[in-house]
Amino acid sequence: MKLFGKKNKKNKSNSLKQPNNIVELIDMCKTSSDFMHYEHSIKKQTIWLSFYKSLVDTEILHKDILENLQEYKHYSLEELKESIPVEKVLTTKDVEQMQNRMLRGYILLRLDEYDQKGLLINAPLKKTRNVSVPEVEFSVIGPKEAFLESIDTNLNLVRNRLPIPELMVKELKVGKLTKSKVAVLYIDGVANEENVNTVIQRIKEIDIDHLVDSSYITQIISDNPKSPFPQLLDTERPDRASAVLTEGKIVIMAAGSPHALIAPANLTEFFSSFEDYFLNPVIASAFRIIRFFSVVFSILVTPIYVATLTYHYELIPKDLMGTLITSREVVPLPPILEAIFLELTIELLREAGARLPTKVGQTIGIVGGIVIGTASVEAGLTSNVLLIIIALAALASFTTPVYQMGNTIRLIRFPFIFVAYLFGMLGVVLSFCYLIVHLLRLTSLGRPFFEPIYPPRLKDMKDSIIRFPFSRNTQRPVQLQTEQTERYSKRDATKKKDIDE
């Protein structure tokens, strides 16, 4: 898989300079103001400490390291190592390892300033926020925990829900400069080995200088990066990540990102809220159907309005024709410009509300929508009928539970509107057919993105557009081709014992 072209000599010259010995390493590190390098006396014996004060917990340094060293006189690094009550203490001569470890919060301890051998003591300064409530995937009922920027905390949240030795974590380093930690999670004996190897291989082949968030990974390892549709599912909920692992899927975490990626994914999952599993199957299925209808309505309603008023007046019922004529009699703009004006206004309000502080953003969204909408109708720039249609389309797009898919739905409305203006209803139908063909061609880790609709798989239909009861979902998704296809016994799941049995 080629990501950024072939490596050449020019790329190699961009790599960081590596010191040849400990003296060059210390001299290079000293140029940074937050690097500490000094001599410390312990009972008539001296040691040399080197570390980055911005990365090291000074409480560990003074209480756990220096205080314990004061009790004994040490003659060798091995004796020093035995007396330090810290979990990770390494003895090494490798200059590159010293450099990498100090940049991860280790303290370099040596008996002499020019010694080539030293101790690396793990004392990282960890600054993380407390576990909070999910903001993007908020649910009224169910767990109220969300991932953090700390990958260790995120792994803890998942392992607490899956306390099994089969849960495997493969750690990788991504980014020439950031060397960010990326973790690939899967359940051994359940997840398809081919899927696991594909994910690990694609992450290893990522050639980038910095990795800030898991969204970088999505853009790079997706099967079709040019498609506006996300092909990996993004989640901030540990419960959702744990649930998909039991299905046989793979979860990807990146250090510094409060979101995890789920692979492979299909289209129906982007319109399923995890809160659906906390509700009655009938109610959850009704909500899912409403979401699918809302998405189709959001995409097509404005293009149909433009096409009808531009070319197909005969399709308008007589009772509705009078209302449309009355609403548009003072509007000087053609339907296409009228629709684009209102759509852009909605997008501006939405973007302003997202970028401003929460309280101010809510005020801008509500007040701005009312003021601009009312003023545009009174000024005769738009009709009140189209204003209602655009508002309903915007509300319908908000029902999408996954933020990335919501952005895609907002984007693809505009090509539909332009095609409707050029070719009328024929253009709307052809555009919709093109959209379906594009979705049919998409894959996620090589698996069909439009599954279980196409290829049709009745077993996977039980948890797609509608949700069957748990007692009927005894098989893992066929799409994943898991090593263990059965979740639990169908007979035991449906069996109900009387109280006296």
C-alpha positions as CSV (number, residue, x, y, z in Angstrom):
1,M,0.0,0.0,0.0
2,K,1.7,3.2,-1.2
3,L,0.8,6.3,0.9
4,F,3.0,9.1,0.1
5,G,5.1,7.8,-2.8
6,K,8.5,6.2,-2.9
7,K,11.2,6.9,-0.4
8,N,14.2,8.6,-1.8
9,K,17.5,10.1,-0.7
10,K,15.9,13.5,-0.3
11,N,13.4,12.0,2.3
12,K,16.3,10.4,4.2
13,S,18.0,13.8,4.6
14,N,15.0,15.1,6.5
15,S,15.4,12.6,9.3
16,L,16.6,13.8,12.7
17,K,20.2,14.0,13.6
18,Q,21.4,11.1,15.8
19,P,24.3,11.7,18.2
20,N,27.3,9.3,18.1
21,N,28.0,9.3,21.9
22,I,26.7,10.4,25.2
23,V,28.6,13.7,25.2
24,E,27.1,14.7,21.9
25,L,23.7,13.7,23.2
26,I,23.9,15.9,26.3
27,D,25.3,18.8,24.3
28,M,22.4,18.6,21.9
29,C,19.8,18.3,24.7
30,K,21.4,21.3,26.6
31,T,20.3,23.7,23.9
32,S,16.7,23.3,25.2
33,S,15.8,25.4,28.2
34,D,13.8,22.7,29.9
35,F,16.6,20.2,29.9
36,M,18.3,19.6,33.3
37,H,21.9,18.2,33.6
38,Y,23.6,18.5,36.9
39,E,25.7,16.8,39.6
40,H,24.1,15.5,42.8
41,S,25.9,14.4,46.0
42,I,24.9,11.2,47.9
43,K,27.0,10.5,51.0
44,K,30.3,11.7,49.6
45,Q,29.5,10.0,46.3
46,T,28.3,11.9,43.2
47,I,25.9,11.0,40.5
48,W,24.9,12.9,37.3
49,L,21.2,13.4,36.4
50,S,19.9,14.4,33.0
51,F,16.3,14.8,32.2
52,Y,13.6,17.1,30.7
53,K,11.9,18.8,33.6
54,S,8.8,19.4,31.5
55,L,8.4,15.6,31.0
56,V,9.5,14.3,34.5
57,D,7.4,14.1,37.7
58,T,9.7,15.9,40.2
59,E,7.8,14.2,43.1
60,I,8.9,10.8,41.8
61,L,12.5,12.1,41.4
62,H,12.8,13.5,45.0
63,K,10.7,11.0,47.0
64,D,11.1,7.7,45.2
65,I,14.6,8.1,43.7
66,L,16.8,10.5,45.5
67,E,15.4,9.8,49.0
68,N,16.0,6.1,48.6
69,L,19.5,6.7,47.3
70,Q,20.5,8.7,50.4
71,E,20.2,5.6,52.6
72,Y,23.0,3.6,51.0
73,K,26.4,4.1,49.5
74,H,26.5,2.7,46.0
75,Y,29.5,1.6,44.0
76,S,27.9,0.4,40.8
77,L,24.9,1.1,38.6
78,E,23.6,-2.4,39.4
79,E,23.5,-1.5,43.1
80,L,21.8,1.8,42.3
81,K,19.2,-0.1,40.2
82,E,18.3,-2.4,43.0
83,S,17.7,0.4,45.5
84,I,15.3,2.4,43.2
85,P,11.7,1.5,43.8
86,V,10.5,2.3,40.3
87,E,8.9,-0.2,38.0
88,K,10.9,0.5,34.8
89,V,14.7,0.9,35.3
90,L,17.0,0.1,32.4
91,T,20.8,-0.2,32.2
92,T,22.0,0.7,28.7
93,K,24.9,2.1,26.6
94,D,22.7,2.7,23.6
95,V,22.7,6.5,22.9
96,E,19.6,6.3,20.7
97,Q,17.7,4.5,23.4
98,M,18.8,7.1,25.9
99,Q,17.5,9.9,23.6
100,N,14.2,8.2,22.9
101,R,13.5,7.3,26.6
102,M,14.4,10.8,27.9
103,L,11.9,12.3,25.5
104,R,9.3,9.9,27.0
105,G,9.8,11.1,30.6
106,Y,12.8,9.0,31.7
107,I,15.7,10.2,33.9
108,L,19.3,9.4,32.8
109,L,21.5,8.6,35.9
110,R,25.3,8.1,35.6
111,L,28.1,7.8,38.1
112,D,30.4,10.1,36.0
113,E,29.7,12.9,33.6
114,Y,31.6,11.1,30.8
115,D,30.4,7.5,31.5
116,Q,28.9,5.9,28.4
117,K,26.7,3.7,30.5
118,G,23.8,4.8,32.5
119,L,20.5,4.1,34.2
120,L,17.2,5.1,32.6
121,I,14.5,5.5,35.3
122,N,10.9,5.9,34.3
123,A,9.3,9.0,36.0
124,P,6.8,10.5,33.5
125,L,4.7,13.5,34.3
126,K,1.1,12.6,33.4
127,K,-1.4,15.4,32.9
128,T,-4.8,14.1,32.0
129,R,-8.4,15.2,32.7
130,N,-10.9,13.1,34.5
131,V,-13.2,10.7,32.8
132,S,-16.2,12.7,31.5
133,V,-19.6,12.3,29.9
134,P,-19.7,11.7,26.2
135,E,-20.4,14.9,24.3
136,V,-20.7,13.7,20.7
137,E,-22.5,10.4,21.4
138,F,-24.4,11.4,24.4
139,S,-27.2,9.0,25.6
140,V,-30.0,9.5,28.0
141,I,-29.7,6.0,29.4
142,G,-26.6,3.8,29.6
143,P,-23.0,4.4,30.7
144,K,-21.8,7.9,31.0
145,E,-18.1,7.5,30.3
146,A,-16.0,8.8,27.4
147,F,-12.5,8.2,26.1
148,L,-9.7,10.6,27.1
149,E,-6.5,11.8,25.4
150,S,-4.5,9.2,27.5
151,I,-4.2,5.9,25.6
152,D,-3.4,4.1,28.9
153,T,-6.7,5.3,30.5
154,N,-8.6,4.3,27.3
155,L,-7.2,0.8,27.4
156,N,-8.1,0.6,31.1
157,L,-11.7,1.6,30.3
158,V,-11.9,-1.2,27.7
159,R,-10.2,-3.9,29.8
160,N,-12.5,-3.2,32.7
161,R,-15.4,-4.2,30.4
162,L,-13.6,-7.1,28.8
163,P,-11.5,-8.8,31.6
164,I,-10.3,-11.7,29.4
165,P,-6.8,-12.7,28.4
166,E,-7.9,-13.1,24.8
167,L,-8.2,-9.3,24.4
168,M,-5.0,-8.5,22.6
169,V,-3.3,-5.0,22.3
170,K,-0.7,-4.4,19.6
171,E,1.2,-1.2,20.1
172,L,2.9,0.6,17.2
173,K,4.8,3.9,16.8
174,V,3.6,6.3,14.1
175,G,5.1,9.7,13.1
176,K,8.7,10.5,12.4
177,L,8.6,13.5,14.8
178,T,5.8,12.7,17.2
179,K,6.4,8.9,17.5
180,S,2.8,8.6,18.6
181,K,1.7,5.4,20.2
182,V,-1.1,3.6,18.3
183,A,-2.9,0.6,19.8
184,V,-4.7,-2.0,17.8
185,L,-7.2,-4.0,19.9
186,Y,-8.9,-7.3,19.0
187,I,-10.1,-10.5,20.6
188,D,-7.9,-13.4,19.7
189,G,-9.9,-16.4,18.5
190,V,-12.8,-14.2,17.5
191,A,-11.5,-11.5,15.1
192,N,-10.6,-12.5,11.6
193,E,-6.9,-12.8,11.4
194,E,-6.8,-11.3,7.9
195,N,-8.6,-8.1,9.1
196,V,-6.1,-7.8,12.0
197,N,-3.1,-8.2,9.7
198,T,-4.5,-5.7,7.2
199,V,-5.0,-3.0,9.9
200,I,-1.5,-3.6,11.4
201,Q,0.2,-3.6,8.0
202,R,-1.5,-0.3,6.9
203,I,-0.6,1.4,10.1
204,K,3.0,0.3,9.9
205,E,3.2,1.7,6.4
206,I,2.0,5.2,7.4
207,D,4.7,7.6,6.4
208,I,4.0,10.9,8.1
209,D,5.9,13.3,10.3
210,H,3.3,13.8,12.9
211,L,0.1,12.1,14.2
212,V,-2.1,14.3,16.3
213,D,-5.4,12.5,16.3
214,S,-7.0,9.2,15.2
215,S,-8.7,11.0,12.3
216,Y,-5.3,11.1,10.6
217,I,-5.3,7.3,10.6
218,T,-8.8,7.2,9.1
219,Q,-7.8,9.4,6.2
220,I,-4.7,7.4,5.4
221,I,-5.7,3.8,5.8
222,S,-9.2,4.0,4.3
223,D,-9.8,1.9,1.2
224,N,-10.9,5.0,-0.8
225,P,-9.5,8.2,0.8
226,K,-11.1,10.3,-2.0
227,S,-14.7,9.3,-1.0
228,P,-16.6,11.8,1.2
229,F,-18.0,8.9,3.1
230,P,-16.1,7.8,6.2
231,Q,-15.1,4.1,6.0
232,L,-14.1,3.6,9.6
233,L,-16.5,4.3,12.4
234,D,-15.5,6.9,15.0
235,T,-16.6,6.5,18.6
236,E,-15.8,8.1,22.0
237,R,-17.7,5.5,24.0
238,P,-15.8,2.7,25.8
239,D,-18.9,0.6,26.0
240,R,-19.4,0.7,22.2
241,A,-15.8,-0.1,21.6
242,S,-16.0,-3.1,23.9
243,A,-19.3,-4.3,22.3
244,V,-17.8,-4.3,18.7
245,L,-14.8,-6.2,19.9
246,T,-17.0,-9.0,21.0
247,E,-18.5,-9.0,17.5
248,G,-15.1,-9.6,16.0
249,K,-14.2,-6.1,14.9
250,I,-11.0,-4.2,15.5
251,V,-10.5,-1.0,17.5
252,I,-7.7,1.5,16.8
253,M,-6.6,4.0,19.5
254,A,-4.1,6.8,19.1
255,A,-2.3,8.6,21.9
256,G,-3.7,12.2,22.3
257,S,-7.0,11.3,20.8
258,P,-10.3,10.9,22.8
259,H,-11.8,8.9,20.0
260,A,-11.3,5.3,18.8
261,L,-11.8,3.9,15.4
262,I,-13.8,0.8,14.6
263,A,-13.0,-1.4,11.5
264,P,-14.4,-2.8,9.3
265,A,-17.6,-0.7,9.2
266,N,-20.7,-0.7,7.0
267,L,-23.2,2.1,6.1
268,T,-26.0,1.1,8.4
269,E,-23.8,1.5,11.5
270,F,-23.4,5.2,10.9
271,F,-27.1,5.6,11.4
272,S,-27.3,3.4,14.5
273,S,-26.9,5.0,17.9
274,F,-25.4,2.8,20.6
275,E,-28.3,3.9,22.8
276,D,-30.6,1.8,20.6
277,Y,-29.3,-1.3,22.5
278,F,-30.5,0.2,25.7
279,L,-34.1,0.5,24.4
280,N,-36.8,-1.9,23.5
281,P,-36.2,-3.5,20.1
282,V,-39.4,-2.2,18.7
283,I,-38.7,1.4,19.8
284,A,-35.1,1.2,18.7
285,S,-36.1,-0.1,15.2
286,A,-38.6,2.8,14.8
287,F,-35.9,5.3,15.7
288,R,-33.5,3.8,13.1
289,I,-36.1,3.9,10.4
290,I,-36.8,7.5,11.2
291,R,-33.1,8.3,10.9
292,F,-32.8,6.6,7.5
293,F,-35.9,8.4,6.3
294,S,-34.5,11.7,7.6
295,V,-31.3,11.3,5.7
296,V,-33.0,10.6,2.4
297,F,-35.4,13.5,3.0
298,S,-32.5,15.8,3.9
299,I,-30.6,15.0,0.6
300,L,-33.6,15.0,-1.8
301,V,-36.2,17.5,-0.6
302,T,-34.4,20.7,-1.7
303,P,-33.3,19.3,-5.1
304,I,-36.9,18.1,-5.8
305,Y,-38.2,21.6,-4.9
306,V,-35.7,23.2,-7.4
307,A,-36.4,20.7,-10.1
308,T,-40.2,21.0,-9.7
309,L,-40.3,24.8,-9.8
310,T,-37.8,25.0,-12.7
311,Y,-39.1,22.3,-15.1
312,H,-42.1,20.3,-13.7
313,Y,-45.0,22.6,-12.7
314,E,-47.4,19.8,-13.8
315,L,-46.3,17.7,-10.8
316,I,-47.5,20.2,-8.3
317,P,-51.1,19.6,-7.0
318,K,-53.6,22.3,-7.8
319,D,-54.3,22.9,-4.1
320,L,-50.6,23.5,-3.5
321,M,-50.0,25.5,-6.6
322,G,-51.8,28.6,-5.2
323,T,-49.7,28.5,-2.0
324,L,-46.5,28.4,-4.0
325,I,-47.5,31.2,-6.3
326,T,-48.5,33.4,-3.4
327,S,-45.2,32.7,-1.6
328,R,-43.0,33.4,-4.6
329,E,-44.9,36.3,-6.2
330,V,-42.5,38.9,-4.8
331,V,-39.3,36.8,-5.0
332,P,-37.0,38.0,-7.8
333,L,-34.6,35.1,-7.6
334,P,-34.9,31.8,-9.5
335,P,-35.4,28.7,-7.3
336,I,-31.7,27.6,-7.6
337,L,-30.4,30.9,-6.2
338,E,-33.1,31.0,-3.6
339,A,-32.2,27.5,-2.4
340,I,-28.4,28.1,-2.4
341,F,-28.9,31.3,-0.5
342,L,-30.8,29.6,2.3
343,E,-28.6,26.5,2.3
344,L,-25.5,28.6,2.7
345,T,-27.2,30.6,5.4
346,I,-27.9,27.4,7.4
347,E,-24.3,26.3,6.9
348,L,-22.9,29.6,8.1
349,L,-25.1,29.5,11.2
350,R,-24.2,25.9,11.9
351,E,-20.4,26.6,11.5
352,A,-20.6,29.8,13.6
353,G,-22.4,27.9,16.4
354,A,-19.8,25.1,16.3
355,R,-16.8,27.5,16.5
356,L,-18.0,29.9,19.1
357,P,-18.1,29.1,22.9
358,T,-21.1,26.8,23.8
359,K,-23.4,29.4,25.3
360,V,-22.7,32.0,22.6
361,G,-23.0,29.4,19.8
362,Q,-26.4,28.3,20.9
363,T,-27.6,31.9,21.0
364,I,-26.2,32.6,17.6
365,G,-27.9,29.5,16.1
366,I,-31.3,30.2,17.5
367,V,-31.5,34.0,17.3
368,G,-29.6,34.1,13.9
369,G,-31.9,31.6,12.4
370,I,-35.0,33.4,13.4
371,V,-33.8,36.9,12.5
372,I,-32.3,36.0,9.1
373,G,-35.1,33.7,8.1
374,T,-37.8,36.2,9.0
375,A,-35.9,39.1,7.4
376,S,-35.2,37.2,4.2
377,V,-38.9,36.4,3.7
378,E,-40.1,39.9,4.5
379,A,-37.5,41.4,2.1
380,G,-38.7,39.1,-0.6
381,L,-35.4,37.3,-1.2
382,T,-36.9,33.8,-0.4
383,S,-40.3,32.2,-0.1
384,N,-41.7,31.0,3.2
385,V,-42.4,27.6,1.7
386,L,-38.7,27.1,0.9
387,L,-37.7,28.4,4.3
388,I,-39.7,25.7,5.9
389,I,-38.3,23.0,3.6
390,I,-34.7,24.1,4.2
391,A,-35.3,24.1,8.0
392,L,-36.8,20.6,7.9
393,A,-33.9,19.4,5.8
394,A,-31.4,20.8,8.3
395,L,-33.3,19.2,11.2
396,A,-33.3,15.9,9.4
397,S,-29.6,16.0,8.9
398,F,-29.1,16.4,12.7
399,T,-30.6,13.0,13.3
400,T,-27.4,11.3,12.1
401,P,-25.7,10.0,15.3
402,V,-22.2,10.0,13.8
403,Y,-20.6,13.5,13.3
404,Q,-18.5,12.5,10.3
405,M,-21.4,11.1,8.4
406,G,-23.5,14.2,9.2
407,N,-20.9,16.3,7.5
408,T,-21.0,14.1,4.4
409,I,-24.8,14.4,4.2
410,R,-24.5,18.2,4.4
411,L,-22.0,18.2,1.6
412,I,-23.7,16.0,-1.0
413,R,-26.9,18.1,-0.9
414,F,-25.2,20.8,-3.0
415,P,-24.3,18.7,-6.0
416,F,-27.9,17.3,-6.0
417,I,-29.3,20.9,-6.1
418,F,-27.1,22.0,-9.0
419,V,-27.9,18.8,-11.0
420,A,-31.6,19.3,-10.3
421,Y,-31.4,22.9,-11.7
422,L,-29.6,21.7,-14.9
423,F,-31.5,18.5,-15.7
424,G,-34.7,18.5,-13.5
425,M,-36.0,15.3,-11.9
426,L,-34.0,13.2,-14.4
427,G,-30.8,14.8,-12.9
428,V,-32.1,14.0,-9.3
429,V,-32.7,10.4,-10.2
430,L,-29.4,10.0,-12.0
431,S,-27.5,11.6,-9.1
432,F,-29.2,9.3,-6.7
433,C,-28.3,6.3,-8.8
434,Y,-24.7,7.5,-9.0
435,L,-24.7,7.8,-5.2
436,I,-25.9,4.2,-4.8
437,V,-23.3,2.9,-7.2
438,H,-20.6,4.8,-5.3
439,L,-21.7,3.2,-2.1
440,L,-21.9,-0.2,-3.7
441,R,-18.2,0.1,-4.8
442,L,-17.0,1.3,-1.4
443,T,-15.3,-1.2,0.9
444,S,-14.0,-1.1,4.5
445,L,-10.9,-3.2,4.9
446,G,-11.9,-4.9,1.7
447,R,-15.4,-5.8,3.1
448,P,-18.5,-4.4,1.3
449,F,-19.6,-1.1,2.8
450,F,-23.2,-1.4,1.7
451,E,-23.6,-4.8,3.5
452,P,-26.1,-6.2,4.5
453,I,-28.3,-4.5,1.9
454,Y,-25.9,-5.5,-0.9
455,P,-24.7,-8.2,-1.0
456,P,-28.0,-9.2,0.7
457,R,-27.3,-11.1,3.9
458,L,-30.5,-11.9,5.8
459,K,-28.6,-12.9,9.0
460,D,-27.0,-9.4,9.3
461,M,-30.3,-7.7,8.6
462,K,-31.2,-8.5,12.2
463,D,-29.1,-5.6,13.4
464,S,-29.1,-3.1,10.6
465,I,-32.0,-0.9,9.5
466,I,-34.1,-2.6,12.3
467,R,-32.9,-4.3,15.5
468,F,-34.1,-7.7,16.5
469,P,-34.2,-8.8,20.2
470,F,-30.9,-10.1,21.7
471,S,-32.3,-13.6,21.7
472,R,-32.5,-13.5,17.9
473,N,-29.0,-12.1,17.4
474,T,-27.0,-15.2,18.3
475,Q,-24.6,-15.1,15.3
476,R,-21.8,-12.6,14.7
477,P,-22.0,-10.6,11.5
478,V,-21.3,-12.7,8.4
479,Q,-19.4,-9.7,6.9
480,L,-16.6,-10.0,9.5
481,Q,-15.9,-13.7,8.7
482,T,-15.0,-14.3,12.4
483,E,-13.3,-17.4,13.6
484,Q,-16.2,-18.0,16.1
485,T,-19.5,-17.3,14.3
486,E,-21.8,-18.0,17.3
487,R,-22.1,-15.6,20.1
488,Y,-24.2,-17.8,22.4
489,S,-26.6,-20.7,22.2
490,K,-29.9,-19.7,20.5
491,R,-31.7,-22.4,22.5
492,D,-30.4,-21.1,25.9
493,A,-31.1,-17.5,24.9
494,T,-34.8,-18.2,24.2
495,K,-35.4,-20.7,27.0
496,K,-37.4,-19.3,29.9
497,K,-37.6,-21.3,33.1
498,D,-40.5,-21.2,35.5
499,I,-39.8,-20.2,39.1
500,D,-40.3,-23.8,40.4
501,E,-37.8,-25.4,37.9
